[in-house]
């Protein structure tokens, strides 16, 4: 049975690849990229510095929350569709992956922090580098819910009390709702008080996991887009955006 | 017809080969990392005594088979004079492991500049890179997040992970290898 599913998956991947190649052949050939390697053009491009395809947006996300609430589980489930049953305290891992958000390519950089130890001096340092935060608690554990307030205060302190920092409040372990201690009402109240989204997830069953990251990244994109429009850098990028959306249309027709 | 069916058979059942280069400063623990990896994934492997591992001249190799993939590791020497040779191995590499010694915070500026140099290579920018923060079991070791701050990877377009490991005790080694296998097969997420 395992073999069969493996073969099917492989077959499907193969067909997908062929279709992609065909699609690439049909629609992408008339791009402005030179067909052959042209050292002069390459040199001039390198000299100009920021190439539109190389210049990519990186969204820096930091996972916070007390130990054992499922920060790593959420991260791994989101990135690699994986759920690890055994618990192993994190020491702070960092992952980066390419994501296509609304038809636009960008990268997501996730710092999965340690929940249990109090590395507070270093913590300030890496909170500073974060652009968006996911504040995780377990709906089975009142203490972890209470701690979210502390985490938020810490974030705000580092971010100079800028209360518009994108934060998403996440109640994890939603698959065990029947044993819940923190009521949904309470969670919603806190989210309202913070002025952010509240999402209830289950890393185990992959419920709402994508939604958490999607909401946050959109928020971050909006913030960045706003600041970019003000300084007025991004003419070439927006044209690239248009091109991409055109391609996306093709895709849906196909 | 034979060729076609043989091709299809190969497509589905042949093990995929990937080449992984292991780089890092001297004495970061690259060879120990490789030895530990081999002892985790190769059956009946007689591990080298870590105290007997000396500076690598040239390279060490190791093969690890996992599910349907075969990883070939190239552990390159990290001495200053040998670092120029790293670039010659990138052409065939499918993934990279960059090992950092977490206890030597005095070397961090060199690590940062070396990483920047490695990342300037166009091939490296398109392959998954794993930064193994080694010796994390020792007292006074820097956290992975701290090392993360050092690393500049603005032009990197593939996956990146920074994980604390202990090559001596073998913690997190399996996670590293699984991450490499996963990221070799991974595609961008569509949201």
Boltz contact constraints between the chains, C-beta under 6 A:
constraints:
  - contact:
      token1: [A, 7]
      token2: [B, 12]
      max_distance: 6.0
  - contact:
      token1: [A, 10]
      token2: [B, 12]
      max_distance: 6.0
  - contact:
      token1: [A, 54]
      token2: [B, 155]
      max_distance: 6.0
  - contact:
      token1: [A, 80]
      token2: [B, 182]
      max_distance: 6.0
  - contact:
      token1: [A, 91]
      token2: [B, 164]
      max_distance: 6.0
  - contact:
      token1: [A, 92]
      token2: [B, 143]
      max_distance: 6.0
  - contact:
      token1: [A, 92]
      token2: [B, 144]
      max_distance: 6.0
  - contact:
      token1: [A, 92]
      token2: [B, 145]
      max_distance: 6.0
  - contact:
      token1: [A, 93]
      token2: [B, 163]
      max_distance: 6.0
  - contact:
      token1: [A, 94]
      token2: [B, 148]
      max_distance: 6.0
  - contact:
      token1: [A, 94]
      token2: [B, 162]
      max_distance: 6.0
  - contact:
      token1: [A, 95]
      token2: [B, 161]
      max_distance: 6.0
  - contact:
      token1: [A, 96]
      token2: [B, 160]
      max_distance: 6.0
  - contact:
      token1: [A, 97]
      token2: [B, 159]
      max_distance: 6.0
  - contact:
      token1: [A, 98]
      token2: [B, 188]
      max_distance: 6.0
  - contact:
      token1: [A, 99]
      token2: [B, 189]
      max_distance: 6.0
  - contact:
      token1: [A, 100]
      token2: [B, 188]
      max_distance: 6.0
  - contact:
      token1: [A, 100]
      token2: [B, 190]
      max_distance: 6.0
  - contact:
      token1: [A, 101]
      token2: [B, 191]
      max_distance: 6.0
  - contact:
      token1: [A, 122]
      token2: [B, 143]
      max_distance: 6.0
  - contact:
      token1: [A, 126]
      token2: [B, 145]
      max_distance: 6.0
  - contact:
      token1: [A, 214]
      token2: [B, 191]
      max_distance: 6.0
